[in-house]
Amino acid sequence: MPLRWLQIARCCTNNLQNHFPSSRVHLTPHFKTFCKMPGDAKLETADELYALFCDLERLKSYKYTQPVISDSGIDNEKFHLELPYDDIKAVVEKSGEEFMAAVPENERSGLKWEHVGSTSIKGMPGTMMPDSLIIVPEFPPSKGVIQALLDLGYYFSSSAALDQQDLWWMRPFTEGFLKDHKLVVHIVTEDNRAGKILRDTRDMCNSEEWAFNDYKEAKMSAYKAADGTFSNYKMGKGKNSKLLEMLRERHPKK
């Protein structure tokens, strides 16, 4: 990347890091987007975030993201035909152990941490952005859960488009083979629609060949049709999957 672009991007990040609307803004050889219109300010205390989660109207429109700045040219949107399943699984499990240790002891028994998404399905292609679920006993999550995530370096980004009570938290990796990628954590209740679909997709793809092949083909088709645009891939991968269509019908919107 030419030096002037690196300087511009650094300046933009320093001034607008709290206001980027794209969670995937980063400096890579495929540098396509930065300095977009500002989003919402970062909320950094448990009290602020708990108040946001209690205000569903405000939560619906809230969106904060921050760019990953990769001086080494890592493209965290890269689509991988083969993912290091066992290595990613170990990182997600360790992250779950760290989270549980950070939560107040009297709350731990009511929480679950689960690996979901493409990286939880052995042999499934995709990006090296792991997903996990934190299943909480009620919505909104407690201030103890919120504070544990803040203490571990996570930030709240937004609620999911599919389900407003699917809260998306993120933590960038700063070292190791996942450096400059993010762990995406979904906070949901046991009966949350988005959480149910994520769990069923993982379980069925890991146990039923037709489900694995269907979802893999949908992802490959979306990747080919996206023409290198990450947002197109994300939107397209769920449109042509019979598995996901079935699960959306199994778990209808309330």
C-alpha positions as CSV (number, residue, x, y, z in Angstrom):
1,M,0.0,0.0,0.0
2,P,1.4,3.5,-0.8
3,L,2.6,5.3,2.3
4,R,0.1,8.2,1.8
5,W,-2.8,5.8,2.0
6,L,-1.4,4.3,5.2
7,Q,-1.1,7.8,6.7
8,I,-4.6,8.8,5.7
9,A,-6.0,5.6,7.1
10,R,-4.1,6.0,10.4
11,C,-5.4,9.6,10.7
12,C,-8.9,8.5,9.9
13,T,-8.8,5.7,12.4
14,N,-7.4,7.9,15.2
15,N,-10.2,10.5,14.7
16,L,-13.1,8.3,13.8
17,Q,-12.4,4.9,15.4
18,N,-15.5,5.1,17.5
19,H,-17.7,5.9,14.5
20,F,-17.0,3.4,11.7
21,P,-20.2,1.7,10.4
22,S,-18.2,-1.2,8.9
23,S,-16.8,-3.8,11.4
24,R,-14.5,-5.1,8.7
25,V,-12.6,-1.9,7.8
26,H,-8.9,-2.7,7.7
27,L,-5.7,-2.0,5.8
28,T,-4.9,-4.8,3.4
29,P,-3.8,-5.2,-0.2
30,H,-7.5,-5.3,-1.0
31,F,-8.1,-2.0,0.8
32,K,-11.6,-1.0,-0.3
33,T,-13.3,1.0,2.3
34,F,-12.6,3.4,5.1
35,C,-13.7,6.9,6.3
36,K,-17.4,6.1,5.9
37,M,-20.1,8.1,7.5
38,P,-19.9,8.0,11.3
39,G,-21.9,5.5,13.4
40,D,-22.6,5.6,17.1
41,A,-20.2,6.3,19.9
42,K,-18.5,3.4,21.7
43,L,-20.2,2.5,25.0
44,E,-17.5,1.5,27.6
45,T,-19.3,0.9,30.9
46,A,-21.6,-1.9,32.1
47,D,-24.1,0.7,33.2
48,E,-24.3,2.4,29.8
49,L,-24.6,-0.9,27.9
50,Y,-27.2,-2.3,30.3
51,A,-29.3,0.8,29.8
52,L,-29.0,0.4,26.0
53,F,-30.1,-3.2,26.1
54,C,-33.1,-2.2,28.2
55,D,-34.1,0.3,25.5
56,L,-35.1,-1.8,22.6
57,E,-36.0,1.1,20.3
58,R,-32.5,2.7,20.8
59,L,-30.8,-0.7,20.6
60,K,-32.5,-1.3,17.2
61,S,-30.6,1.6,15.6
62,Y,-27.4,1.4,17.6
63,K,-24.2,0.4,15.7
64,Y,-20.6,0.8,16.7
65,T,-17.7,-0.8,15.0
66,Q,-13.9,-0.2,14.9
67,P,-11.5,-1.1,12.2
68,V,-8.8,-3.7,12.4
69,I,-5.6,-2.1,11.3
70,S,-3.3,-4.7,9.7
71,D,0.2,-3.4,9.0
72,S,1.2,-6.9,7.8
73,G,-1.5,-6.9,5.0
74,I,-3.7,-9.6,6.6
75,D,-7.2,-9.6,4.9
76,N,-9.6,-10.8,7.6
77,E,-12.4,-11.1,5.0
78,K,-10.5,-13.7,2.9
79,F,-12.5,-16.8,2.1
80,H,-10.6,-20.0,2.9
81,L,-11.4,-23.3,1.2
82,E,-9.8,-25.0,4.2
83,L,-10.0,-23.7,7.8
84,P,-7.8,-25.0,10.6
85,Y,-10.7,-26.4,12.5
86,D,-8.9,-27.9,15.5
87,D,-6.7,-24.8,16.1
88,I,-9.7,-22.4,15.9
89,K,-11.7,-24.7,18.2
90,A,-9.0,-24.6,20.8
91,V,-8.8,-20.8,20.7
92,V,-12.6,-20.5,21.1
93,E,-12.6,-22.9,24.0
94,K,-9.9,-21.0,25.7
95,S,-11.7,-17.8,25.2
96,G,-14.8,-19.4,26.8
97,E,-12.8,-20.5,29.8
98,E,-11.4,-17.0,30.2
99,F,-14.9,-15.5,30.0
100,M,-16.3,-17.9,32.6
101,A,-13.4,-17.1,35.0
102,A,-14.1,-13.4,34.6
103,V,-17.9,-13.7,35.4
104,P,-19.0,-13.4,39.1
105,E,-18.9,-16.9,40.5
106,N,-22.6,-16.9,41.5
107,E,-23.6,-16.3,37.8
108,R,-21.5,-19.0,36.1
109,S,-23.8,-21.9,36.5
110,G,-26.5,-20.1,34.6
111,L,-24.3,-19.4,31.5
112,K,-23.2,-21.5,28.5
113,W,-20.4,-20.8,26.0
114,E,-20.7,-22.6,22.7
115,H,-18.7,-22.5,19.4
116,V,-20.9,-21.8,16.4
117,G,-20.6,-20.6,12.8
118,S,-18.6,-22.1,10.0
119,T,-15.5,-22.5,12.1
120,S,-17.4,-24.9,14.3
121,I,-18.2,-27.2,11.4
122,K,-15.2,-29.5,10.4
123,G,-14.4,-29.2,6.7
124,M,-16.6,-26.1,6.1
125,P,-15.0,-23.3,4.1
126,G,-15.3,-19.7,5.2
127,T,-13.5,-16.8,6.8
128,M,-11.2,-17.1,9.9
129,M,-13.6,-15.1,12.0
130,P,-14.8,-17.5,14.7
131,D,-18.3,-17.2,16.3
132,S,-19.4,-18.2,19.7
133,L,-22.6,-18.0,21.7
134,I,-23.0,-16.9,25.3
135,I,-26.4,-18.3,26.4
136,V,-27.8,-16.3,29.3
137,P,-30.8,-17.0,31.5
138,E,-32.6,-13.8,30.6
139,F,-32.5,-10.7,28.4
140,P,-30.9,-8.3,28.9
141,P,-27.7,-9.9,30.2
142,S,-26.5,-9.0,33.7
143,K,-24.1,-6.3,34.4
144,G,-21.7,-9.0,35.7
145,V,-21.7,-10.6,32.2
146,I,-21.3,-7.2,30.5
147,Q,-18.4,-6.2,32.8
148,A,-16.6,-9.6,32.2
149,L,-16.6,-9.0,28.5
150,L,-15.4,-5.4,28.8
151,D,-12.6,-6.5,31.2
152,L,-11.5,-9.1,28.5
153,G,-11.3,-6.5,25.7
154,Y,-14.6,-7.1,24.0
155,Y,-16.7,-4.3,22.7
156,F,-20.4,-4.3,21.9
157,S,-21.1,-3.7,18.2
158,S,-24.9,-4.0,17.5
159,S,-27.8,-6.3,17.7
160,A,-28.4,-8.7,14.8
161,A,-30.7,-7.9,11.9
162,L,-32.2,-11.4,12.2
163,D,-33.1,-11.0,15.9
164,Q,-32.7,-7.8,18.0
165,Q,-32.0,-9.8,21.1
166,D,-29.0,-11.4,19.5
167,L,-26.3,-9.0,20.9
168,W,-23.0,-9.0,18.9
169,W,-19.8,-8.4,20.8
170,M,-16.3,-8.5,19.2
171,R,-12.7,-8.9,20.3
172,P,-9.8,-8.5,17.9
173,F,-7.0,-11.0,18.1
174,T,-3.6,-9.3,18.4
175,E,-1.3,-12.3,18.1
176,G,-1.1,-15.9,16.9
177,F,-2.5,-17.4,13.7
178,L,-5.8,-15.4,14.1
179,K,-4.0,-12.0,14.4
180,D,-6.0,-9.1,12.9
181,H,-9.2,-11.3,12.9
182,K,-12.1,-11.0,15.3
183,L,-13.9,-13.3,17.6
184,V,-17.6,-12.6,17.3
185,V,-19.7,-13.4,20.4
186,H,-23.5,-13.6,20.3
187,I,-25.3,-13.1,23.6
188,V,-28.7,-14.8,23.4
189,T,-31.2,-16.6,25.6
190,E,-32.0,-20.3,25.3
191,D,-35.1,-19.6,23.3
192,N,-33.6,-17.0,21.0
193,R,-34.4,-17.6,17.3
194,A,-30.9,-16.6,16.0
195,G,-29.2,-18.8,18.6
196,K,-31.4,-21.8,17.8
197,I,-30.6,-21.5,14.0
198,L,-26.8,-21.1,14.7
199,R,-26.8,-24.2,17.0
200,D,-29.0,-26.3,14.7
201,T,-26.9,-25.4,11.6
202,R,-23.7,-26.5,13.5
203,D,-25.2,-29.7,14.8
204,M,-26.8,-30.8,11.6
205,C,-23.8,-30.0,9.4
206,N,-21.6,-32.0,11.8
207,S,-24.0,-35.0,11.8
208,E,-25.9,-35.1,8.5
209,E,-24.1,-35.3,5.2
210,W,-26.9,-33.6,3.2
211,A,-26.9,-30.6,5.5
212,F,-23.2,-30.2,5.3
213,N,-23.2,-30.4,1.5
214,D,-26.1,-28.1,1.2
215,Y,-24.6,-25.4,3.4
216,K,-21.2,-25.8,1.8
217,E,-22.6,-25.4,-1.7
218,A,-24.6,-22.3,-0.6
219,K,-21.4,-20.7,0.8
220,M,-19.3,-21.6,-2.3
221,S,-22.0,-20.2,-4.6
222,A,-22.2,-17.0,-2.6
223,Y,-18.4,-16.6,-2.6
224,K,-18.2,-17.0,-6.4
225,A,-21.1,-14.6,-7.0
226,A,-19.8,-12.0,-4.5
227,D,-17.0,-10.9,-6.8
228,G,-14.7,-10.2,-3.9
229,T,-17.2,-8.1,-2.0
230,F,-17.5,-9.3,1.6
231,S,-21.0,-7.9,2.3
232,N,-22.3,-9.6,-0.9
233,Y,-21.0,-12.9,0.3
234,K,-22.5,-12.5,3.8
235,M,-25.9,-11.7,2.4
236,G,-25.8,-14.3,-0.3
237,K,-24.7,-17.4,1.6
238,G,-28.0,-17.8,3.4
239,K,-30.3,-17.3,0.4
240,N,-29.8,-20.6,-1.5
241,S,-29.5,-23.0,1.4
242,K,-32.3,-25.5,1.9
243,L,-31.0,-26.2,5.3
244,L,-31.2,-22.6,6.4
245,E,-34.7,-22.3,4.8
246,M,-35.8,-25.3,6.8
247,L,-34.4,-23.9,10.0
248,R,-36.0,-20.5,9.5
249,E,-39.4,-22.3,9.1
250,R,-38.6,-24.5,12.2
251,H,-37.9,-21.4,14.2
252,P,-40.3,-18.7,13.0
253,K,-40.2,-15.1,14.1
254,K,-42.3,-14.4,17.1
